[in-house]
Amino acid sequence: MPNMDTSATPPSSAPGETTSSGPAAKDLLRAIAVVAPQIWFPSKYSELSGFPRDHLDEPLWMLRQAGMIHVADWIAGLGQGFQLTHEGQRAAEQAEPLVLAGVVAQSSAVSDSDVAELPQPIPRPAIVAPALLVANLLVFAVGLFLAWKAGVGVEFLKGEGHPASNQTLMQIGALTGSKLLSGEWWRLLTCCFVHIGLFHLFGNLLMLGILGPVSEGLWSRRRFALIYLVSGIAGSCVAMALHPMTETVEAGMSRPVLLAGASGALWGVLLSVVVWLIRHRNELPEKVASDWGRKLAWAVLFNLVLSFAPGISVEAHFGGGVAGVILAFWFDRGWRPNRIISLLGVALLTAVLVGVLYGFMRYSDDWRQLRVWQSQAKAEILKTPHGR
């Protein structure tokens, strides 16, 4: 999927002057600061100032990318509202006057030359996405080191399912149903940082490198991190709930599935960006929105086809994608300033996912089959003589 350009800077214009380019982002920031902490509505500003409503989209987009405003409530008759973030409040306090509806609110004793100009907002660099990239690389590097010590380094790089290589994957956090039955629930998350071979790692890191910074810019660092982590857990829960045993029969019965990879988390990130574009398409210039739509459509189609390839867990992709959609709608409502409510929603979703998995573990026929396999495997181990 080609990279997305999210850094277009809106042109500046004088406060209150109706031009084809619209107002500068710094002037809108001042206008929003005038009504803070109340909600500011672009439709009302357009009515009072004379700027066409669609000319406000670019500067609003820049302010959102810079983390200076966030989406607030939508109210019938007024439309979508916005409010300052903490960063936006600090930035607005650096300059006077504040401008609203084209009216300069300043003392006559203060001249324009005495007023400090507010700098144009610059999008914050991504931090979480690169950190996740490094985390995935480090886990793979640790696995490669352990595999090399065990004499299966090449097999680990190939990811072809060598027994000793699989044992290394389990050492660094991969997931099986047997481990869940043993109480190792933490593997629902750690398996999202484990990859089966170099090709698997490269494909997921490429997607994370492209989508991660875009999603982080849209949702903020904290929310992007939550979307990634919870979507990963969701993919693990759904995959293990529905498919704990392989379809391949060996020695008269199937064997436990070994689950590893960031695909569930990445599906959540991808579909969260799709949801954002659908809900905020009107805030983007038409050309940018269309360009994003095409790229995301190709990305979804490509990953959908890839989901049905041999050895790929379509259940993990589905679970992670649905979780990403749910979190996108949750984070995109007017509760964004309230971290407690946001985190409660995330905690509730995670608890539901784990609860559903636990229900399948208790009552599913596949999990009964896994328990039988585990009992037989233990019996075989007990039959095998061990030297001391």
C-alpha positions in Angstrom: 0.0 0.0 0.0 1.6 3.4 -1.0 2.4 5.9 1.7 -0.2 8.5 2.6 0.7 12.2 2.7 -0.8 13.8 5.8 1.4 16.8 6.0 -0.2 19.3 3.6 -0.1 22.7 5.1 -3.1 25.0 4.6 -2.4 28.5 3.3 -2.7 31.5 5.6 -5.2 34.3 5.2 -5.9 37.4 7.2 -8.6 37.1 9.9 -12.0 37.8 8.6 -10.9 38.0 5.0 -12.9 35.8 2.7 -10.5 34.2 0.3 -10.6 31.0 -1.8 -8.0 29.5 0.4 -9.9 30.1 3.7 -8.5 31.2 7.1 -5.1 30.2 8.5 -4.9 27.4 11.0 -3.5 29.8 13.6 -6.5 32.0 13.2 -8.9 29.1 13.7 -7.0 28.1 16.8 -7.5 31.6 18.2 -11.2 31.4 17.4 -11.6 28.1 19.1 -9.7 29.4 22.1 -12.2 32.3 22.5 -15.1 30.0 23.3 -13.0 27.4 25.3 -13.9 25.3 27.2 -17.2 25.4 25.3 -17.6 23.5 22.0 -16.7 25.5 18.9 -18.7 24.8 15.7 -17.3 25.5 12.2 -20.8 26.1 10.8 -21.4 28.9 13.2 -18.0 30.4 12.6 -18.6 30.2 8.8 -22.0 32.0 9.2 -20.5 34.8 11.3 -17.1 35.3 9.5 -18.2 34.8 5.9 -15.7 32.0 5.2 -17.3 29.2 3.2 -17.7 26.1 5.4 -15.7 23.9 3.1 -12.7 26.3 3.3 -12.3 25.5 7.0 -11.5 21.8 6.4 -7.8 22.2 5.6 -6.9 24.3 8.6 -9.0 22.1 10.9 -7.2 19.1 9.5 -3.8 20.7 10.3 -4.9 21.5 13.8 -6.0 17.9 14.4 -2.8 16.5 12.9 -0.8 18.8 15.3 -2.8 17.5 18.3 -4.2 21.0 19.1 -7.9 20.2 18.7 -10.1 17.1 19.0 -13.5 16.2 17.7 -16.3 16.9 20.3 -20.1 16.5 20.1 -22.2 16.6 17.0 -25.3 18.7 17.6 -28.3 18.9 15.2 -28.5 22.3 13.5 -24.9 23.1 14.3 -23.0 20.0 13.0 -19.7 18.7 14.2 -18.0 20.6 17.1 -14.4 20.8 18.2 -12.5 21.6 21.4 -8.9 22.5 22.3 -6.6 19.9 23.6 -4.1 20.7 26.3 -1.4 21.3 23.6 -3.8 23.6 21.8 -4.6 25.6 24.9 -0.9 26.2 25.6 -0.3 27.2 22.0 -3.3 29.6 22.0 -2.0 31.3 25.1 1.2 32.2 23.4 -0.3 34.8 21.2 -2.9 37.6 21.3 -5.3 38.7 20.0 -7.8 35.9 19.8 -9.9 36.1 16.6 -13.5 35.0 16.3 -15.9 35.8 13.4 -13.4 38.2 11.9 -13.4 40.5 14.9 -10.1 41.3 16.6 -10.5 41.1 20.4 -7.6 43.3 21.6 -7.0 46.4 23.6 -6.5 49.6 21.6 -3.2 50.1 23.4 -1.7 47.0 21.8 -0.6 47.3 18.2 -0.4 44.5 15.6 3.4 44.7 15.7 3.4 44.0 19.5 1.4 40.8 19.0 3.4 37.6 18.9 2.4 35.5 15.9 1.3 32.0 16.6 3.4 29.5 14.5 1.7 27.2 12.0 1.1 23.8 13.7 3.5 21.0 12.7 2.3 17.4 12.9 3.9 15.6 15.8 6.3 12.8 14.8 5.2 9.3 15.3 6.7 7.6 18.4 4.5 4.6 19.2 4.7 3.1 15.6 8.5 3.1 15.5 8.6 1.7 19.0 6.4 -1.2 18.0 8.6 -1.8 15.0 11.6 -2.0 17.2 9.8 -4.3 19.7 8.9 -6.8 16.9 12.4 -6.8 15.6 13.9 -7.3 19.0 11.7 -10.3 19.8 12.6 -11.8 16.4 16.3 -11.2 17.1 16.1 -12.9 20.5 14.3 -15.8 18.9 17.0 -16.1 16.2 19.7 -16.1 18.8 18.1 -18.9 20.8 17.4 -20.9 17.6 21.0 -20.5 16.6 22.2 -21.8 19.9 19.9 -24.8 19.4 21.3 -25.4 15.9 18.1 -24.4 14.0 18.9 -20.8 13.1 18.2 -21.4 9.4 15.0 -23.3 10.1 13.9 -20.4 12.3 14.5 -17.9 9.5 12.6 -20.0 7.0 9.7 -20.5 9.4 8.8 -24.0 8.0 7.6 -25.5 11.3 10.7 -27.4 12.4 10.0 -28.9 15.9 13.0 -27.2 17.5 12.2 -23.9 15.8 8.7 -24.1 17.1 10.0 -24.7 20.6 12.0 -21.5 20.2 8.9 -19.6 19.2 7.2 -20.8 22.3 10.2 -19.6 24.4 9.7 -16.0 23.1 5.9 -15.9 23.5 4.0 -17.8 20.8 0.6 -19.1 21.8 -1.0 -22.6 21.8 -4.3 -23.8 23.4 -2.2 -26.0 25.7 -0.5 -23.0 27.2 -3.8 -21.3 27.8 -5.1 -24.4 29.6 -1.9 -24.2 31.7 -2.9 -20.6 32.7 -0.4 -18.7 30.5 -2.9 -16.0 29.4 -0.3 -13.4 28.8 0.6 -15.2 25.6 -2.6 -13.7 24.1 -0.6 -10.5 23.8 3.0 -11.7 23.5 2.2 -13.8 20.5 1.4 -10.6 18.6 5.2 -9.7 18.7 6.4 -13.2 17.6 6.8 -14.0 13.9 7.2 -17.4 12.1 10.1 -16.7 9.7 11.7 -13.7 8.0 9.1 -13.4 5.3 6.3 -13.2 7.9 8.2 -10.6 9.9 9.0 -8.5 6.8 5.4 -8.4 5.6 3.9 -7.4 8.9 6.6 -4.7 9.6 6.1 -3.3 6.1 2.4 -2.8 6.8 3.1 -1.4 10.3 5.6 1.0 8.9 3.1 2.3 6.4 -0.1 2.3 8.4 1.3 3.0 11.9 2.4 6.6 11.6 -0.8 7.5 9.7 -3.0 5.9 12.4 -1.0 7.4 15.2 -1.5 10.9 13.6 -5.2 10.4 13.4 -5.9 8.8 16.8 -3.1 10.2 19.0 -0.3 8.1 20.4 -2.2 6.7 23.3 -5.3 5.7 21.3 -3.2 4.2 18.5 -1.3 2.1 21.0 -4.6 0.8 22.5 -6.0 0.0 19.1 -2.9 -2.0 18.2 -2.6 -3.9 21.5 -6.4 -4.6 22.0 -6.8 -5.6 18.3 -3.9 -8.0 18.7 -5.5 -9.6 21.8 -8.8 -9.8 20.0 -7.2 -11.6 17.1 -5.6 -14.1 19.5 -8.9 -14.6 21.4 -11.0 -15.2 18.3 -8.4 -17.5 16.6 -7.9 -19.6 19.7 -11.6 -19.8 20.5 -12.7 -21.0 17.0 -9.6 -22.9 15.9 -7.4 -24.3 18.7 -6.6 -27.5 16.7 -5.1 -27.9 13.2 -7.1 -29.4 10.4 -4.2 -31.7 9.4 -4.4 -35.1 11.0 -1.2 -36.7 12.3 -1.1 -40.1 13.9 -4.9 -40.4 13.9 -5.7 -36.9 15.3 -5.1 -33.2 14.8 -2.6 -31.2 16.8 -2.7 -27.8 18.6 -2.4 -24.6 16.5 0.7 -22.5 17.2 -0.3 -18.9 16.9 2.1 -16.0 16.3 2.2 -12.7 14.4 1.0 -9.1 14.4 -1.7 -9.5 11.7 -4.6 -9.2 14.0 -3.3 -6.0 15.5 -2.6 -4.6 12.0 -6.1 -5.5 10.8 -7.4 -3.5 13.7 -5.2 -0.5 12.8 -6.1 -0.7 9.1 -9.9 -0.8 9.7 -9.6 2.0 12.3 -8.2 4.2 9.6 -11.0 3.2 7.2 -13.5 4.1 9.9 -11.9 7.5 10.4 -11.9 8.2 6.7 -15.6 7.3 6.4 -16.6 9.5 9.3 -14.4 12.4 8.5 -14.2 12.4 4.7 -15.8 15.8 4.5 -13.0 17.3 6.6 -10.4 16.5 3.9 -10.0 18.1 0.4 -11.8 16.0 -2.1 -8.6 14.9 -3.9 -7.0 13.8 -0.7 -10.1 11.9 0.5 -10.4 10.1 -2.9 -6.7 9.2 -2.9 -6.9 7.8 0.6 -10.0 5.9 -0.2 -8.4 4.1 -3.2 -5.2 3.2 -1.2 -7.2 1.9 1.7 -9.5 -0.1 -0.6 -6.5 -1.8 -2.2 -4.9 -2.5 1.2 -8.1 -4.1 2.5 -8.6 -6.2 -0.6 -4.9 -7.3 -0.6 -5.0 -8.3 3.0 -8.4 -10.0 2.6 -7.0 -12.2 -0.1 -3.9 -12.9 2.0 -6.1 -13.9 4.9 -7.2 -17.1 3.1 -3.7 -18.2 2.2 -2.4 -21.5 3.7 -1.0 -21.1 7.2 -2.8 -17.8 7.8 -5.4 -17.4 10.6 -8.4 -15.8 9.0 -10.0 -15.8 12.5 -7.2 -13.7 13.9 -7.6 -11.2 11.1 -11.4 -11.1 11.5 -11.1 -10.7 15.3 -8.5 -7.9 15.2 -10.4 -6.0 12.4 -13.7 -6.0 14.3 -12.0 -4.8 17.5 -10.3 -2.0 15.5 -13.7 -0.9 14.1 -15.3 -1.0 17.6 -12.5 1.0 19.1 -12.5 3.5 16.3 -16.1 4.3 16.8 -15.6 4.4 20.6 -12.7 6.9 20.4 -14.3 9.0 17.7 -17.2 10.2 19.9 -17.5 13.2 22.1 -15.9 11.4 25.1 -12.4 11.9 23.8 -11.3 14.3 26.6 -12.4 11.8 29.3 -9.6 9.3 29.6 -11.4 7.3 32.3 -14.4 6.6 30.1 -12.2 5.7 27.1 -10.1 3.3 29.2 -13.2 1.8 30.7 -14.5 1.0 27.3 -11.2 -0.6 26.3 -11.1 -2.6 29.5 -14.7 -3.8 28.9 -14.0 -4.9 25.3 -10.9 -6.8 26.5 -12.8 -8.5 29.3 -15.6 -9.5 26.8 -13.0 -11.0 24.4 -11.3 -13.0 27.2 -14.7 -14.1 28.6 -15.8 -15.4 25.2 -12.6 -17.3 24.8 -13.0 -18.8 28.2 -16.5 -19.9 27.3 -15.2 -21.7 24.2 -12.5 -23.3 26.3 -15.1 -24.8 28.6 -17.8 -25.9 26.2 -16.4 -26.2 22.6 -15.9 -29.6 21.0 -12.6 -28.4 19.6 -11.3 -27.6 23.1 -12.5 -31.0 24.4 -10.4 -32.5 21.6 -7.5 -30.4 22.7 -7.8 -31.7 26.2 -7.8 -35.3 25.0 -4.7 -34.6 22.9 -3.0 -33.0 25.9 -3.8 -36.0 28.2 -2.4 -38.4 25.6 0.7 -36.3 25.2 1.3 -36.4 28.9 0.7 -40.1 29.0 3.3 -40.6 26.3 5.9 -38.5 28.2 5.3 -40.6 31.3 5.9 -43.8 29.4 9.3 -42.5 28.1 12.2 -43.5 30.4 14.4 -40.6 31.5 18.0 -40.9 32.7 19.3 -39.0 35.6 
